[in-house]
């Protein structure tokens, strides 16, 4: 069965776009990762294009360069020349729901306490989940949760990703100190949004449309 894996990481907004959100909403949005730092319109268009991909009108799948912290030029995007029967979308925040407003009132760790005292970062991320991300999640036929055994393992895996970038002297590769701060932000988001999906992974009935299926998993 023809299948295609997409990463939500490849749909991050570039540094300039995130900097604009950081100026308008909250400085923490300069760092990729939080809900609100993905180009969901591009992801929607890509999923639609994949349904109708042909050799003469291929679908273009973006690629994100973490070493430069920006999207690669379109000339380096993947070309898909036939509709996949199954599409797997992987990513840490895929499928997570928004929280109730009252659950955002108190900070849950020092990062939120010290750098998001007024709650604007977490409130904006939550609003993005409630509105824009929820529309994307409704396209799923199934949701599969793969839970790492501990956050220490996540740290080790993430450092394994960064080492080749540091060896290649990528301009935006994360130093060990920068990686610890990056993961502190991710820990805040994972603790706030993650446990509910870990406890109750959901699976919806399989559906097909236009001869292809948007079966996406986290």
C-alpha positions as a Markdown table, in Angstrom:
| # | Residue | x | y | z |
|---|---|---|---|---|
| 1 | Unk | 0.0 | 0.0 | 0.0 |
| 2 | Unk | 1.6 | 3.3 | -1.0 |
| 3 | Unk | 2.2 | 5.4 | 2.2 |
| 4 | Unk | 3.8 | 8.7 | 2.9 |
| 5 | Unk | 5.1 | 10.1 | 6.2 |
| 6 | Unk | 5.0 | 13.8 | 6.9 |
| 7 | Unk | 6.5 | 15.6 | 9.9 |
| 8 | Unk | 4.7 | 18.5 | 11.3 |
| 9 | Unk | 8.2 | 19.9 | 12.0 |
| 10 | Unk | 8.5 | 20.5 | 8.3 |
| 11 | Unk | 5.6 | 23.0 | 8.5 |
| 12 | Unk | 7.2 | 25.3 | 11.1 |
| 13 | Unk | 7.1 | 29.0 | 10.3 |
| 14 | Unk | 10.4 | 30.5 | 9.5 |
| 15 | Unk | 12.4 | 32.7 | 11.9 |
| 16 | Unk | 11.0 | 36.0 | 10.4 |
| 17 | Unk | 7.4 | 34.9 | 10.7 |
| 18 | Unk | 7.9 | 33.7 | 14.3 |
| 19 | Unk | 9.7 | 36.9 | 15.2 |
| 20 | Unk | 6.6 | 38.9 | 14.0 |
| 21 | Unk | 4.4 | 36.8 | 16.3 |
| 22 | Unk | 6.9 | 37.2 | 19.1 |
| 23 | Unk | 6.7 | 41.0 | 18.7 |
| 24 | Unk | 2.9 | 41.0 | 18.5 |
| 25 | Unk | 2.0 | 38.3 | 21.1 |
| 26 | Unk | 4.8 | 37.1 | 23.3 |
| 27 | Unk | 8.6 | 36.8 | 23.0 |
| 28 | Unk | 8.5 | 33.0 | 23.6 |
| 29 | Unk | 6.9 | 32.5 | 20.2 |
| 30 | Unk | 10.3 | 33.3 | 18.6 |
| 31 | Unk | 11.2 | 29.7 | 19.4 |
| 32 | Unk | 9.6 | 27.0 | 17.2 |
| 33 | Unk | 7.5 | 24.3 | 18.8 |
| 34 | Unk | 4.5 | 25.8 | 20.5 |
| 35 | Unk | 1.1 | 25.6 | 18.9 |
| 36 | Unk | 1.0 | 28.7 | 16.8 |
| 37 | Unk | 4.4 | 28.3 | 15.3 |
| 38 | Unk | 3.3 | 26.0 | 12.4 |
| 39 | Unk | 2.0 | 27.0 | 9.0 |
| 40 | Unk | -1.2 | 25.1 | 9.1 |
| 41 | Unk | -2.5 | 26.7 | 5.9 |
| 42 | Unk | 0.5 | 25.2 | 4.1 |
| 43 | Unk | -0.1 | 21.9 | 5.7 |
| 44 | Unk | -3.8 | 21.9 | 4.6 |
| 45 | Unk | -2.8 | 22.8 | 1.0 |
| 46 | Unk | -0.2 | 20.1 | 1.0 |
| 47 | Unk | -2.7 | 17.4 | 2.2 |
| 48 | Unk | -5.2 | 18.6 | -0.5 |
| 49 | Unk | -2.5 | 18.5 | -3.2 |
| 50 | Unk | -1.4 | 15.0 | -2.2 |
| 51 | Unk | -4.9 | 13.7 | -3.1 |
| 52 | Unk | -4.4 | 14.8 | -6.7 |
| 53 | Unk | -0.7 | 14.4 | -7.2 |
| 54 | Unk | 0.5 | 13.3 | -10.7 |
| 55 | Unk | 3.7 | 13.2 | -12.6 |
| 56 | Unk | 2.7 | 16.3 | -14.5 |
| 57 | Unk | 1.3 | 18.1 | -11.4 |
| 58 | Unk | 3.3 | 16.8 | -8.5 |
| 59 | Unk | 2.5 | 17.7 | -4.9 |
| 60 | Unk | 5.3 | 19.6 | -3.2 |
| 61 | Unk | 6.1 | 18.7 | 0.4 |
| 62 | Unk | 8.2 | 21.3 | 2.3 |
| 63 | Unk | 11.3 | 20.6 | 4.3 |
| 64 | Unk | 12.5 | 22.5 | 7.3 |
| 65 | Unk | 16.2 | 23.0 | 8.0 |
| 66 | Unk | 16.7 | 22.9 | 11.8 |
| 67 | Unk | 20.4 | 23.8 | 11.3 |
| 68 | Unk | 19.3 | 27.2 | 9.9 |
| 69 | Unk | 16.0 | 27.3 | 11.7 |
| 70 | Unk | 14.0 | 28.1 | 8.6 |
| 71 | Unk | 12.2 | 26.4 | 5.7 |
| 72 | Unk | 14.3 | 25.1 | 2.8 |
| 73 | Unk | 13.9 | 26.7 | -0.6 |
| 74 | Unk | 11.1 | 25.1 | -2.7 |
| 75 | Unk | 13.7 | 23.6 | -5.1 |
| 76 | Unk | 14.6 | 21.3 | -2.3 |
| 77 | Unk | 11.1 | 20.2 | -1.3 |
| 78 | Unk | 10.0 | 16.7 | -2.0 |
| 79 | Unk | 8.0 | 15.9 | -5.1 |
| 80 | Unk | 5.2 | 13.4 | -4.8 |
| 81 | Unk | 3.9 | 12.2 | -8.2 |
| 82 | Unk | 1.0 | 9.9 | -7.1 |
| 83 | Unk | -1.6 | 10.0 | -4.4 |
| 84 | Unk | -0.6 | 8.0 | -1.3 |
| 85 | Unk | -3.2 | 5.6 | 0.1 |
| 86 | Unk | -2.1 | 6.4 | 3.6 |
| 87 | Unk | -0.5 | 9.6 | 5.0 |
| 88 | Unk | 1.1 | 9.5 | 8.4 |
| 89 | Unk | 1.6 | 12.9 | 10.1 |
| 90 | Unk | 4.0 | 12.6 | 13.0 |
| 91 | Unk | 4.9 | 15.2 | 15.6 |
| 92 | Unk | 4.9 | 15.9 | 19.3 |
| 93 | Unk | 1.8 | 18.0 | 19.4 |
| 94 | Unk | -0.3 | 16.2 | 16.8 |
| 95 | Unk | -3.9 | 15.6 | 18.0 |
| 96 | Unk | -3.7 | 17.3 | 21.4 |
| 97 | Unk | -6.8 | 19.2 | 22.4 |
| 98 | Unk | -7.1 | 22.7 | 23.9 |
| 99 | Unk | -7.5 | 23.1 | 27.7 |
| 100 | Unk | -10.3 | 24.8 | 29.5 |
| 101 | Unk | -9.6 | 28.5 | 30.1 |
| 102 | Unk | -9.6 | 27.9 | 33.9 |
| 103 | Unk | -6.8 | 25.4 | 33.6 |
| 104 | Unk | -4.4 | 28.1 | 32.2 |
| 105 | Unk | -4.8 | 30.4 | 35.2 |
| 106 | Unk | -1.8 | 29.2 | 37.2 |
| 107 | Unk | 1.7 | 28.5 | 35.8 |
| 108 | Unk | 2.8 | 24.9 | 36.1 |
| 109 | Unk | 6.6 | 25.4 | 36.1 |
| 110 | Unk | 9.3 | 28.1 | 36.5 |
| 111 | Unk | 9.3 | 28.9 | 32.8 |
| 112 | Unk | 5.6 | 29.9 | 32.8 |
| 113 | Unk | 6.0 | 31.6 | 36.2 |
| 114 | Unk | 9.0 | 33.7 | 35.2 |
| 115 | Unk | 8.5 | 34.3 | 31.5 |
| 116 | Unk | 4.7 | 34.1 | 31.0 |
| 117 | Unk | 3.5 | 35.7 | 34.2 |
| 118 | Unk | 0.4 | 37.2 | 32.5 |
| 119 | Unk | -0.4 | 33.9 | 30.7 |
| 120 | Unk | -0.4 | 35.4 | 27.2 |
| 121 | Unk | 1.9 | 32.7 | 25.8 |
| 122 | Unk | 0.0 | 29.8 | 27.0 |
| 123 | Unk | -3.4 | 31.4 | 26.3 |
| 124 | Unk | -2.5 | 32.2 | 22.7 |
| 125 | Unk | -1.1 | 28.6 | 22.2 |
| 126 | Unk | -4.3 | 27.2 | 23.6 |
| 127 | Unk | -6.5 | 29.4 | 21.4 |
| 128 | Unk | -4.5 | 28.1 | 18.4 |
| 129 | Unk | -5.2 | 24.5 | 19.5 |
| 130 | Unk | -8.9 | 25.3 | 20.0 |
| 131 | Unk | -9.4 | 26.9 | 16.6 |
| 132 | Unk | -6.8 | 26.3 | 13.9 |
| 133 | Unk | -5.3 | 23.0 | 15.1 |
| 134 | Unk | -8.7 | 21.5 | 15.9 |
| 135 | Unk | -9.8 | 22.0 | 12.3 |
| 136 | Unk | -6.7 | 20.0 | 11.2 |
| 137 | Unk | -7.2 | 17.2 | 13.7 |
| 138 | Unk | -10.7 | 16.7 | 12.3 |
| 139 | Unk | -9.1 | 15.5 | 9.1 |
| 140 | Unk | -7.6 | 12.5 | 10.9 |
| 141 | Unk | -9.0 | 9.0 | 10.4 |
| 142 | Unk | -6.9 | 7.7 | 13.3 |
| 143 | Unk | -4.7 | 8.9 | 16.1 |
| 144 | Unk | -1.9 | 6.8 | 17.6 |
| 145 | Unk | 0.0 | 7.9 | 20.6 |
| 146 | Unk | 3.6 | 6.8 | 21.1 |
| 147 | Unk | 4.8 | 7.8 | 24.6 |
| 148 | Unk | 8.5 | 8.0 | 25.4 |
| 149 | Unk | 9.3 | 6.2 | 28.7 |
| 150 | Unk | 10.6 | 9.4 | 30.3 |
| 151 | Unk | 11.5 | 13.0 | 29.5 |
| 152 | Unk | 15.2 | 12.1 | 30.1 |
| 153 | Unk | 14.9 | 9.8 | 27.1 |
| 154 | Unk | 13.4 | 12.6 | 25.1 |
| 155 | Unk | 16.4 | 14.8 | 26.0 |
| 156 | Unk | 18.8 | 12.1 | 24.9 |
| 157 | Unk | 17.0 | 11.6 | 21.6 |
| 158 | Unk | 16.9 | 15.4 | 21.0 |
| 159 | Unk | 20.6 | 15.7 | 21.6 |
| 160 | Unk | 21.3 | 13.0 | 19.1 |
| 161 | Unk | 19.5 | 15.1 | 16.5 |
| 162 | Unk | 21.6 | 18.2 | 17.3 |
| 163 | Unk | 25.0 | 16.5 | 17.4 |
| 164 | Unk | 25.4 | 16.2 | 13.6 |
| 165 | Unk | 24.2 | 19.8 | 13.2 |
| 166 | Unk | 26.9 | 21.0 | 15.7 |
| 167 | Unk | 29.6 | 18.9 | 13.9 |
| 168 | Unk | 28.6 | 20.5 | 10.6 |
| 169 | Unk | 28.7 | 23.9 | 12.2 |
| 170 | Unk | 25.1 | 24.7 | 11.2 |
| 171 | Unk | 24.5 | 28.3 | 12.1 |
| 172 | Unk | 21.4 | 27.6 | 14.1 |
| 173 | Unk | 22.5 | 24.3 | 15.8 |
| 174 | Unk | 21.6 | 24.3 | 19.4 |
| 175 | Unk | 24.5 | 24.3 | 21.9 |
| 176 | Unk | 24.0 | 22.1 | 25.0 |
| 177 | Unk | 22.9 | 25.1 | 27.0 |
| 178 | Unk | 20.5 | 26.3 | 24.3 |
| 179 | Unk | 19.1 | 22.8 | 24.0 |
| 180 | Unk | 18.4 | 22.6 | 27.7 |
| 181 | Unk | 16.4 | 25.9 | 27.4 |
| 182 | Unk | 14.6 | 24.7 | 24.3 |
| 183 | Unk | 13.6 | 21.5 | 26.1 |
| 184 | Unk | 12.5 | 23.4 | 29.2 |
| 185 | Unk | 9.9 | 25.1 | 26.9 |
| 186 | Unk | 8.9 | 21.7 | 25.4 |
| 187 | Unk | 8.6 | 20.3 | 28.9 |
| 188 | Unk | 6.2 | 23.0 | 29.8 |
| 189 | Unk | 4.1 | 22.3 | 26.8 |
| 190 | Unk | 4.3 | 18.5 | 27.2 |
| 191 | Unk | 3.3 | 18.7 | 30.8 |
| 192 | Unk | 0.4 | 21.0 | 30.1 |
| 193 | Unk | -1.0 | 19.3 | 27.1 |
| 194 | Unk | 0.5 | 15.9 | 26.9 |
| 195 | Unk | -0.9 | 13.6 | 29.6 |
| 196 | Unk | -4.5 | 13.5 | 28.4 |
| 197 | Unk | -3.5 | 12.1 | 25.0 |
| 198 | Unk | -1.1 | 9.6 | 26.7 |
| 199 | Unk | -3.9 | 8.2 | 28.8 |
| 200 | Unk | -6.5 | 8.0 | 26.2 |
| 201 | Unk | -5.2 | 7.5 | 22.6 |
| 202 | Unk | -8.1 | 7.6 | 20.2 |
| 203 | Unk | -8.8 | 5.7 | 17.0 |
| 204 | Unk | -11.5 | 6.8 | 14.6 |
| 205 | Unk | -13.1 | 4.5 | 11.9 |
| 206 | Unk | -11.0 | 4.3 | 8.7 |
| 207 | Unk | -12.3 | 6.6 | 5.9 |
| 208 | Unk | -11.3 | 7.1 | 2.3 |
| 209 | Unk | -11.9 | 10.1 | 0.0 |
| 210 | Unk | -10.9 | 10.5 | -3.6 |
| 211 | Unk | -9.1 | 7.2 | -3.6 |
| 212 | Unk | -6.7 | 8.2 | -0.9 |
| 213 | Unk | -6.8 | 8.3 | 2.9 |
| 214 | Unk | -5.7 | 10.9 | 5.3 |
| 215 | Unk | -4.7 | 8.5 | 8.1 |
| 216 | Unk | -2.5 | 10.6 | 10.3 |
| 217 | Unk | -0.7 | 9.6 | 13.5 |
| 218 | Unk | 1.3 | 11.1 | 16.3 |
